[in-house]
């Protein structure tokens, strides 16, 4: 009996191994398909992690990573004690939260509105029009904003002057800068961001809509009780991911729209890192700030994920 037990126990791992091999062979085309993505991710996302140590060293390119002296938390302390710490952190949080609060519902409303629209031919036209701005590059977008809002030749100021008002230098006024940044971004991305909600709405069974209409439900009631619950999990997951990059406000647009007159509200962490890291060639200091930025994003992702899991039972993991 003992020998039979050992024999049975010995064949179990072999059977399991054989099953894994069979499954791997069966899914080999899928593994080959995924392989380039895995290689690219490893090369560009994992290998560079070796360079994180720059944040803890007084980095000198001639000495290399390992030859540069270890300074520990020196550059983190320098950033925390810097007069730019509070300013850049506050500006980044405000800009990111403003974009998140204002930008999250608009693609959802666009998707719900077009999904309920009867004339599908016009729906496609509206979708095309709203998708188009997403393909405008950041540089061109910033050039358009500077041109449209110019106090001398911008058409918006021409309209203000034709109505009896005075021209406004929008880009030099710190009070307007955040609104310009956020709402131009919403206009540019709302159509593209609505695609994922269209995909979620496409999975809603038509039988549910037909049953609701047969029961006398209005369009608003159908949207409220059928469409919104169907896209809610998708919206929550996207919200969690957005909160996980709350300090990663786009550098290019903020930098291109920045000038000395609006720097009080437009100086964010990414633009500050560029100035101290590239312009002043202080790689260790900029790496420490970037690492702090990533740590805050990771903590925010974990916190928001737990809140969403407790509140709605939806989470990333």
N, C-alpha and C positions, 0 to 999 in steps of 0.2 A: 504493500500500500504506500509505503514511504517513497519507493522508487517511482511509482506512478504519479505521486503528487509532484515530485521534483520534475518529472518529465512534462507534466501538464503546465507547471509553472515556467519551465524553460521554453515551451512553445508559444506562450502568450506574448512575450516581447517580440518574438520572431514574426508572429502573425500581425502584430501591430505595425511593425516595421514594413512588412510586405504591403500592408494596406496603405501606409503613407506613400510608399514608392509608387503604387498603382495610381493613387490620386494625383501625385506629382506628374506622372507620365500623362495622365488623362488631361491635366490642365497645363501641360507644357506650352502650348501656343499662347496662353494667357500670361504665363511667367515671362516668356520671350517678349511679349507686348509691353509688359510693365518694366522690364529690365532697364531700358534707356532712362526712364524716369527715376528709377532707384539710383542709377549710377550718377546722374546729374545732381540729384538731391544730396548724395554722399559727397560729391566733389565740391559743390558750392555751398552746402549748408553745414556739413559735419567737419570736413577738413579745416575750414577757416576757424573753427572753435579753438584750434591750437593757438591762434593769435590773441585770444582773450587775455592771455597773461600780460599783454602790453599795458593793460590798465593798472597792473600791480608792479610795473617796472618803470624805471626812468629810461625809456626806450631810446636807443641810439642806433640808427640803421647800420653804421659801420661795425658795431659790436654784435648785432643780431639779437634774436629773442633771448637766448640763454646767456649771452655775454653782458647784456644790459643789467645794471644793478637793481636788485629787488627793493622796492620802497613801500610795499604793503598798501595801506589805505590812504596814502598821501594825497593822491589826486581826487579821490572821493571827498576827503575832508576839505580840500581846496574848493571843490565845486559847492559843497554844502555851506561853506563860509563865504562864498562869493556873493557880491551884491546882485549878480544876475540870477542866482538860484531861485529866489522867490518870484521874480519877474517872469522868467522863462517858464517856470512850472505853472504859474497862474495863467499866463497867456495860452499855454498849450492845453491846459485843462478846460479853460473857458471855450476856446475855439473847437476843441474836440467834442465837448458836451453839446455845444450849440449845434454843430454839424449833425451829431447823433440824434438829438431831440427833434430838430427841424427836418432832417433828411430821412429818418426812418419811416414816418407814415406816408410820405408823398408817393413813393413807388407802389406802396400797398393800395392807396386810394386810386392811383392811375390804373393798376391792374384790375381792381374790382370794378371800376367805372367802365373800362373797355370790355371787360368780360360780360357785363350786363347790357352792353350796347347792342342793339338789334342789327344794325347795318354793318355786316362784317367787312364789306368792301371799304367803308370809311374807317373801320377799325384798323385795317392794315396800313392805310395812309397815315393815320395818327401815330401808329407804332413806328413807322419809318421816320416820321418827322421828329419824334421824341428820341429815337435811337441815334439819329445823325450827330448831335452835339458831342456824343461820347467819343467820336473819332477825331475830334479836333484836338491837336496836341496842346500841352500845357503852355508852351511858349506862345503859340498862336492865340490861345484863349486870353492870356495875360496882355498880349498886344492889343487884342480887340477891346478888352476892358479899359486899358489906358487910352485908346483912341475914342471909344464911345463916351467916356467920362471926362475927357479933356475939357478944361474950363474955357478954352479958346475956340476949339473946332468940334468938340463932341456934340453929337446930335441930341443927347439928353439935355445938355445945357442950352442948346438952341431952342428946344421946346420950352424950357423954363423961362428963357428970355422972351419968347413969343407970348407967353402968358403974363408978362409983366414982372417977372422975378429977376433976381440977379444970379449970374453964373456962380456955380459952386465948384471948388477944387476938391472933388470927392477923395482922390487918392492922397491928398495932403491932410485930410481931416481924420484923426484917429477914431472919432466917433462913428464914421461910416465904414471903416476898413473891415471889421469883422463881418458886417452884413454883406458887403460886396463879396468877400471871400466865400462865405457859406452859401449864399443864394445863387451865386454863379456856379458853384460846384453842384448844387442840387439840380439846377437847370441842365447842366451838362450830363449828369449821371442818372437822372430819375428814370428815363426810358430804359436804359441798359439794366439798371438794378431791378426793374419790374419784371424782367424776363423770368427770373426764378419763381416769382409769384404766379405768373401765367402758367408755368409748368405745374405748380401745385394745384391751381384751379382746374387744369385740364384733367386731373385725376379724380375730380368730383363726379360722382355718378349722375348722369342726366335724369335718372329715375327719381333722385331726391328733389331736383328742381320741378319735375313734372308733378310729383306728389304734392309738393308745397303749393304749386299754382292751382292744382285741383282743389286743395283745401282753402283756397281764397287768399293765399299769402301775397302781399305786395312785393315789388322788387326789393325794397329796402329790408323787408322781413326776410326774404330769401338770402340777401347778402349778410344780414346780421346773424341768422341762425344756421346757415349752411356754408356760405363761402368763407366768412371770417374764421369760424372754427377749423375749417379745412386747411387754411394757410397759417394758422397760429403757431403750430410747431416749427414751421420753416422760419417764420418771423422771429421767434424766440432764439433759435439756433444762430441766425444771422446777427441778432442783437448781442448774443454772448461773444461771438467772434469779433464784433465791432468793439465791444468793451475790452477785449483782449489786446487791442491795438490803440488804446485810448490816448497814449502819449506819442503815437507814431503819426502825427499830422504831416501831410505831404510837404516835403521840403521845397520842391521846385516852385510851386505856385506862391507859397509864402515868401520865398526869397525874391521872386521876380516882381511881386507887387509891393515889396518893401522899399521904403525910402526913409531918410532921416526924420521926416515929419510924422510918420506913423509908426516908427520903431518901438514906441512905448507899448503898443498892442500887438505888433507883428513879429516881435522877436520871440521866437519859440525855441524849443530845445534843439530841433534839427538844424535851424539856421545858426544857432549859437555854436553847435558842434562843428559845423562847416567853417565858421570863422576862426575858431581856436585850433581846429585840427588841420585844415588845408591852408588857410591864409597865414596863420602863425606857425605852421609846421609843428604843432604840439600833439603828436599822435597819442601819447599816453593819457593826456588830459581828456581829449575827445573820446578815447576808448572807454575811459572810466564813466563819462557822462552817458555814452551809448549803452554801457552795461547796466547802469542804474535805470535807464529808460526801459530796457528789456525786462529787468527784474520787476519793475512796477507793473508793466503790462501783464506779466505772468501772474502776479498776485491778483490783479483785477480780474483776469480770466477765471481763476480758481474761485474767487469770491462770487462773481456774477453767476458762474455755472452752478454753484451750490445753492444760491438764492433761487435760480430758475428751477432747479431740481426739487427744492422744497415747496415752492409756490405753485408750480404748474406741472411738476413731474416730468419735465423735459430737460435734458442736459446733453453735453457732448460725450460724457463718459460716465 
